[in-house]
Amino acid sequence: MGENLPEGGFGLYLHWPFCQAKCPYCDFNSHVAANIDQARWLRAYEAEIDRIAAETGPRLLRSIFFGGGTPSLMAPETVAAILDRVRLRWPMANDIEITLEANPTSVEAGKFRAFQAAGVNRLSMGVQALNDMDLRALGRMHSAEEAVQAFDIAREIFDRVSFDLIYARQGQSAADWRRELQQALEMAVDHLSLYQLTIEPETVFGRRHAAGKLPNLPDEDAAIDMWEVTQEICDAAGLRSYEVSNHARQGAESQHNLIYWRCGDYAGIGPGAHGRLTSSAGRAATEALRAPGAWLEAVETQGSGEVPRETLSRDDQLSEFLLMGLRLREGVSLDRLTRLGGARLNRPISELEAEGWLSQTEGRLAVTVTGRPVLEAILRRLLTD
C-alpha cells in the first residue's frame, strides 16, 4: 500500500461543525445553528464511513477523533451509532483511542457518562483560561468554576482527559501565566495543550486587531517568556513537551495527533475535514466541502462530500514530513527522510547542526532544546534552501 502505513498508523477524524457560539479568535470551520437534524447528519456520516472504508479496505484503525465545532453538542446516541458503523467497517486496535472534544458547560458535562457508554475513552476539553474576565474576553460561554467542575466530573468518568489553555492573552504577564499553569497542573491533569494566542485575519479578533481595537497584547519577548515558563513548569511536573504545544505524562500522549505528526494516514469525514490516504496510486490529500449544508447535500445526492483530490508529489510529502515531524521532540526518522528525497538537505542540516539547532541521534533528526523556540526559522532554512 505505501511506505507511510507501518510507521504512521491509521486514524479517523470526524468533524462536527456546530457550536453554541463562534469564539472571536477561532478560524476553524464552525457554525452556529438553532436546529440540527441529527438523524439526517448521522445518515451522512454513515454513508461517508462506508465510502471510505470500501476504498481503504480493512486497515487497522488506531484512533478516532470527534473534532469541531463542538462535538459534545452531538446526541450521545449519534456518537454511539457512528462508532457502531466504524466497528463494522474497520478492525480496531485493542487499545484504540477514541477522543471527543467538549466544552465545559454544565449542560455538556451531564452528557459525559453517556459519551463514555457510547465508546468514547478520552475527552479533550476546551477550557482556554482559568479566570472569568479572560474567558469573557475570549468569547467563552463557561466560567472558570464550571470548567473546574466539568474537569472533575470528566476525571471520574474517563481514564484520560486533556484540556486546552491559551496564553499570551490581552494584558497577561509571564507571572500571571505561571500562576494559571500551576493551577492547571494541580487539577491532576495528565495531558495539556498549551497554545499561544494567534490573531488570524479572518476572525473577529483579526478584524479588531486590524482596526487597532485589540489592546494590550503581549509583545514577542513577553510571549517567549511565557513559552519558557511553560517548559519549566511542565517539565518540573512531569509533563514534558512531546510536541511543540502539547505536554503529557509518559504514556498519556494523544495517539491520534501522533498519527498527524508522524505523517500516518487518516480519513477525514465531515464538513471541511482533511485527510491523508496512501494507496498504490500514491499519497493523496483529501478535503471535504466546508459549508455544512453543501457537504450534507453532496453526500445525499452525489455520494461523496469530498472536493477533487490532490496527489502529493515527493517534494510535497518531504515538506509535510518535516513540517509535522520536527514539531515532535522525537523528531523524524532519517531513513524515512532519505526515502522521501531528503538527501538533498544534507548541507542545511549540517549547518543547522553546527549552529546547535538540530541533532542526529540513533537514526533520528530532531530539533534541539535551543532550537525549539525558533522552529519556524529552522523549517524555512530547510525547505527554502
For each residue, the residues with C-beta under 8 A, 3 or more apart:
1: 5 278 279 280
2: 5 278 279 280 282 283
3: 6 7 278 336 339
4: 7 8 263 264 265 276 278 283
5: 1 2 8 9 10 59 264 265 278
6: 3
7: 3 4 262 264 333 336
8: 4 5 259 262 263 264 265
9: 5 62 63 255 258 259 262 264 265
10: 5 56 59 60 61 62 259 264 265 266 267
11: 61 62 63 64 65 255 256 259 264 265 266 267
12: 61 63 64 65 86 90 266 267 269
13: 65 67 256 266 267 268 269 270 273 274 275
14: 45 64 65 66 67 71 82 269 270 273
15: 29 67 68 69 268 269 270 271 272 273 288
16: 66 67 68 69 70 71 73 74 270
17: 29 30 31 68 69 270 271 272 292
18: 30 31 32 33 36 68 69 70 73 292
19: 22 23 30 31 32 68 69 70 73
20: 32 70 73 103 105 141
21: 32 139 141
22: 19 26 30 31 32 139 204
23: 19 26 138 139 140
24: 138 139 203 204 205 208
25: 138 139 166 197 198 199 200 203 204 205
26: 22 23 30 203
27: 200 202 203
28: 68 69
29: 15 17 69 271 272 290
30: 17 18 19 22 26 68 69 70
31: 17 18 19 22 69 292
32: 18 19 20 21 22
33: 18 36 292
34:
35:
36: 18 33 41
37: 40 41
38: 41 42 74 75 77 78
39: 42 43
40: 37 43 44 296
41: 36 37 38 44 45 78 296
42: 38 39 45 46 78 81 82
43: 39 40 46 47 300
44: 40 41 47 48 295 296 299 300 305
45: 14 41 42 48 49 82 85 269 270
46: 42 43 49 50 81 82 85
47: 43 44 50 51 299 300 303
48: 44 45 51 52 269 270 299 304 305
49: 45 46 52 53 82 85 86 89 269
50: 46 47 53 54 85 89
51: 47 48 54 55 303 304
52: 48 49 55 56 267 269 277
53: 49 50 56 57 89 90
54: 50 51
55: 51 52 277 279
56: 10 52 53 59 90 267 277
57: 53
58: 90 91
59: 5 10 56 90 91 265
60: 10 90 91 92 93
61: 10 11 12 64 86 90 91 92 93 96
62: 9 10 11 93 96 97 255 259
63: 9 11 12 96 97 98 99 255 256 259
64: 11 12 14 61 83 86 96 97 98 99 256
65: 11 12 13 14 98 99 256
66: 14 16 71 74 79 99 100 101 120
67: 13 14 15 16 71 101
68: 15 16 17 18 19 28 30 71 73 101
69: 15 16 17 18 19 28 29 30 31 73 101
70: 16 18 19 20 30 73 101 102 103 108 126
71: 14 16 66 67 68 74 79 100 101 102
72: 100 101 102 103 108 111 115
73: 16 18 19 20 68 69 70 108
74: 16 38 66 71 78 79
75: 38 78 79
76: 79 80 111 114 115 117 118
77: 38 80 81 118
78: 38 41 42 74 75 81 82
79: 66 71 74 75 76 82 83 100 115 118 119 120
80: 76 77 83 84 117 118 119
81: 42 46 77 78 84 85
82: 14 42 45 46 49 78 79 85 86
83: 64 79 80 86 87 98 118 119
84: 80 81 87 88
85: 45 46 49 50 81 82 88 89
86: 12 49 61 64 82 83 89 90 92
87: 83 84 90 92
88: 84 85
89: 49 50 53 85 86
90: 12 53 56 58 59 60 61 86 87
91: 58 59 60 61
92: 60 61 86 87 96
93: 60 61 62 96
94:
95:
96: 61 62 63 64 92 93
97: 62 63 64 121 122 160 254 255 256
98: 63 64 65 83 119 120 121 122
99: 63 64 65 66 120 122 123 124 254 256
100: 66 71 72 79 115 120 122 123 124
101: 66 67 68 69 70 71 72 124 125 126
102: 70 71 72 108 112 115 123 124 125 126 150 154
103: 20 70 72 108 125 126 140 141 142
104: 108 109 125 126 127 142 146 147 149 150 151 163
105: 20 108 109 141 142 146 150
106: 109 110 146 149 150
107: 110 111
108: 70 72 73 102 103 104 105 111 112 150
109: 104 105 106 112 146 149 150 153 154
110: 106 107
111: 72 76 107 108 114 115
112: 102 108 109 115 116 123 150 153 154 157 158
113: 116 117 157
114: 76 111 117 118
115: 72 76 79 100 102 111 112 118 120 123
116: 112 113 120 121 157 158
117: 76 80 113 114
118: 76 77 79 80 83 114 115
119: 79 80 83 98
120: 66 79 98 99 100 115 116 123 158
121: 97 98 116 158 159 160
122: 97 98 99 100 158 159 160 161 162 254
123: 99 100 102 112 115 120 154 157 158 160 161 162
124: 99 100 101 102 161 162 163 164 193 254
125: 101 102 103 104 147 150 151 154 161 162 163 164
126: 70 101 102 103 104 140 163 164
127: 104 130 147 151 163 164 165 184
128: 135 138 140 164 165 166
129: 134 135 138 140 144 165 166 169 180
130: 127 144 147 148 165 180 183 184
131: 134 135 144 180
132: 135 136 143 144
133: 136 137
134: 129 131 137 138 169 170 172
135: 128 129 131 132 138 140 142 143 144
136: 132 133 139 140
137: 133 134 169 170
138: 23 24 25 128 129 134 135 166 169
139: 21 22 23 24 25 136 204
140: 23 103 126 128 129 135 136
141: 20 21 103 105
142: 103 104 105 135 146 147 150
143: 132 135 146 147
144: 129 130 131 132 135 147 148
145: 148 149
146: 104 105 106 109 142 143 149 150
147: 104 125 127 130 142 143 144 150 151 163
148: 130 144 145 151 152 187
149: 104 106 109 145 146 152 153
150: 102 104 105 106 108 109 112 125 142 146 147 153 154
151: 104 125 127 147 148 154 155 161 163 187 189
152: 148 149 155 156 187
153: 109 112 149 150 156 157
154: 102 109 112 123 125 150 151 157 158 161
155: 151 152 158 161 188
156: 152 153
157: 112 113 116 123 153 154
158: 112 116 120 121 122 123 154 155 161
159: 121 122
160: 97 121 122 123 190 191 252
161: 122 123 124 125 151 154 155 158 189 190 191
162: 122 123 124 125 189 190 191 192 193 248 254
163: 104 124 125 126 127 147 151 184 189 192 193
164: 124 125 126 127 128 192 193 194 195
165: 127 128 129 130 180 181 184 192 193 194 195
166: 25 128 129 138 169 195 196 197
167: 172 177 180 181 194 195 196 197 223 226 230
168: 172 196 197 217 218 222 223 226
169: 129 134 137 138 166 172 197 218
170: 134 137 214 215 216 217
171: 216
172: 134 167 168 169 176 177 218 226
173: 176 177 218 222
174: 177 178 222 225 226 229
175: 178 179
176: 172 173 179 180
177: 167 172 173 174 180 181 226 229 230
178: 174 175 181 182 229 233
179: 175 176 182 183
180: 129 130 131 165 167 176 177 183 184
181: 165 167 177 178 184 185 194 229 230 233 234
182: 178 179 185 186 233
183: 130 179 180 186 187
184: 127 130 163 165 180 181 187 189 192
185: 181 182 189 192 233 234 237 239
186: 182 183
187: 148 151 152 183 184
188: 155
189: 151 161 162 163 184 185 192 239
190: 160 161 162 239 248 249 252
191: 160 161 162 239 246 247 248 249 252 253 254
192: 162 163 164 165 184 185 189 234 239 246 247 248
193: 124 162 163 164 165 245 246 247
194: 164 165 167 181 230 234 245 246 247
195: 164 165 166 167 198 245
196: 166 167 168 223 226 227 245
197: 25 166 167 168 169 217
198: 25 195
199: 25 203 205 206 209 214 217
200: 25 27 203 205 206
201: 206 210
202: 27 206
203: 24 25 26 27 199 200 206 207
204: 22 24 25 139 207 208
205: 24 25 199 200 208 209 214
206: 199 200 201 202 203 209 210
207: 203 204 210 211
208: 24 204 205 211 213 214
209: 199 205 206 212 213 214 217
210: 201 206 207
211: 207 208
212: 209
213: 208 209
214: 170 199 205 208 209 217
215: 170
216: 170 171
217: 168 170 197 199 209 214
218: 168 169 172 173 222 223 226
219: 222 223
220: 223 224
221: 224 225
222: 168 173 174 218 219 225 226
223: 167 168 196 218 219 220 226 227
224: 220 221 227 228 373
225: 174 221 222 228 229
226: 167 168 172 174 177 196 218 222 223 229 230
227: 196 223 224 230 231 373
228: 224 225 231 232 373
229: 174 177 178 181 225 226 232 233
230: 167 177 181 194 226 227 233 234 241 247
231: 227 228 234 235 241
232: 228 229 235 236
233: 178 181 182 185 229 230 236 237
234: 181 185 192 194 230 231 237 239 240 241 247
235: 231 232 238 239 240 241
236: 232 233
237: 185 233 234
238: 235 249 250
239: 185 189 190 191 192 234 235 247 248 249
240: 234 235 247 248 250 329
241: 230 231 234 235 244 245 246 247 329 372
242: 246 247 248 253 328 329 330
243: 246 257 261 327 328 329
244: 241 327 372 375
245: 193 194 195 196 241
246: 191 192 193 194 241 242 243 253 254 257
247: 191 192 193 194 230 234 239 240 241 242
248: 162 190 191 192 239 240 242 251 252 253 254
249: 190 191 238 239 252
250: 238 240
251: 248
252: 160 190 191 248 249
253: 191 242 246 248 257 258
254: 97 99 122 124 162 191 246 248 257 258
255: 9 11 62 63 97 258 259
256: 11 13 63 64 65 97 99 259 260 266
257: 243 246 253 254 260 261
258: 9 253 254 255 261 262 264 328
259: 8 9 10 11 62 63 255 256 262 264 265 266
260: 256 257 263 264 266 324
261: 243 257 258 324 325 327 328
262: 7 8 9 258 259 324 325 328
263: 4 8 260 276 317 320 321 324 325
264: 4 5 7 8 9 10 11 258 259 260 276
265: 4 5 8 9 10 11 59 259 275 276 277 278
266: 10 11 12 13 256 259 260 275 276 277
267: 10 11 12 13 52 56 275 277 286
268: 13 15 273 274 275 286 287 288
269: 12 13 14 15 45 48 49 52 273 275 288 305
270: 13 14 15 16 17 45 48 273 288 295 305
271: 15 17 29 288 289 290 291 292 294 295 296 305
272: 15 17 29 287 288 289 290 295
273: 13 14 15 268 269 270 287 288
274: 13 268 285 286 287 288
275: 13 265 266 267 268 269 285 286 287
276: 4 263 264 265 266 283 284 285 286
277: 52 55 56 265 266 267 283 284 286
278: 1 2 3 4 5 265 282 283 284
279: 1 2 55 282 284
280: 1 2
281: 284 311
282: 2 278 279 311 312
283: 2 4 276 277 278 311 312 317
284: 276 277 278 279 281 309 310 311 312
285: 274 275 276 309 310 311 312
286: 267 268 274 275 276 277 306 309
287: 268 272 273 274 275 306 307 309
288: 15 268 269 270 271 272 273 274 295 305 306 307
289: 271 272 294 295 298 305 306 307
290: 29 271 272 294 295
291: 271 294 295
292: 17 18 31 33 271 295 296
293: 296 297
294: 271 289 290 291 297 298
295: 44 270 271 272 288 289 290 291 292 298 299 305
296: 40 41 44 271 292 293 299 300 305
297: 293 294 300 301
298: 289 294 295 301 302 304 305
299: 44 47 48 295 296 302 303 304 305
300: 43 44 47 296 297
301: 297 298
302: 298 299
303: 47 51 299
304: 48 51 298 299
305: 44 48 269 270 271 288 289 295 296 298 299
306: 286 287 288 289 309
307: 287 288 289
308:
309: 284 285 286 287 306
310: 284 285
311: 281 282 283 284 285
312: 282 283 284 285 316 317 320
313: 316 317
314: 317 318 340 341
315: 318 319 341
316: 312 313 319 320
317: 263 283 312 313 314 320 321 340
318: 314 315 321 322 337 340 341 342
319: 315 316 322 323 383
320: 263 312 316 317 323 324
321: 263 317 318 324 325 332 336 337 340
322: 318 319 325 326 332 337 342 379 382 383
323: 319 320 326 327 379 383
324: 260 261 262 263 320 321 327
325: 261 262 263 321 322 328 331 332
326: 322 323 331 332 365 366 367 375 378 379
327: 243 244 261 323 324 375
328: 242 243 258 261 262 325 331 332 366
329: 240 241 242 243 366
330: 242 364 366
331: 325 326 328 364 365 366 367
332: 321 322 325 326 328 336 337 364 365 366
333: 7 336 337 363 364
334: 337 338 342 360 363 364 365
335: 338 339 363
336: 3 7 321 332 333 339 340
337: 318 321 322 332 333 334 340 342 345 365
338: 334 335 341 342 343
339: 3 335 336
340: 314 317 318 321 336 337
341: 314 315 318 338 344
342: 318 322 334 337 338 345
343: 338 346
344: 341
345: 337 342 348 349 382 385
346: 343 349 350
347: 350 351 385
348: 345 351 352 381 382 385
349: 345 346 352 353 358 360 365 382
350: 346 347 353 354
351: 347 348 354 355 381
352: 348 349 355 357 358 371 378 381 382
353: 349 350 356 357 358 359 360
354: 350 351
355: 351 352
356: 353 368 370 371
357: 352 353 367 368 370 371 374 378
358: 349 352 353 365 366 367 368 371 378
359: 353 365 366 368
360: 334 349 353 364 365 366
361: 364 366
362:
363: 333 334 335
364: 330 331 332 333 334 360 361
365: 326 331 332 334 337 349 358 359 360
366: 326 328 329 330 331 332 358 359 360 361
367: 326 331 357 358 371 372 375 378
368: 356 357 358 359 371 372
369: 372
370: 356 357 373
371: 352 356 357 358 367 368 374 375 378
372: 241 244 367 368 369 375
373: 224 227 228 370
374: 357 371 377 378
375: 244 326 327 367 371 372 378 379
376: 379 380
377: 374 380 381
378: 326 352 357 358 367 371 374 375 381 382
379: 322 323 326 375 376 382 383
380: 376 377 383 384
381: 348 351 352 377 378 384 385
382: 322 345 348 349 352 378 379 385
383: 319 322 323 379 380
384: 380 381
385: 345 347 348 381 382
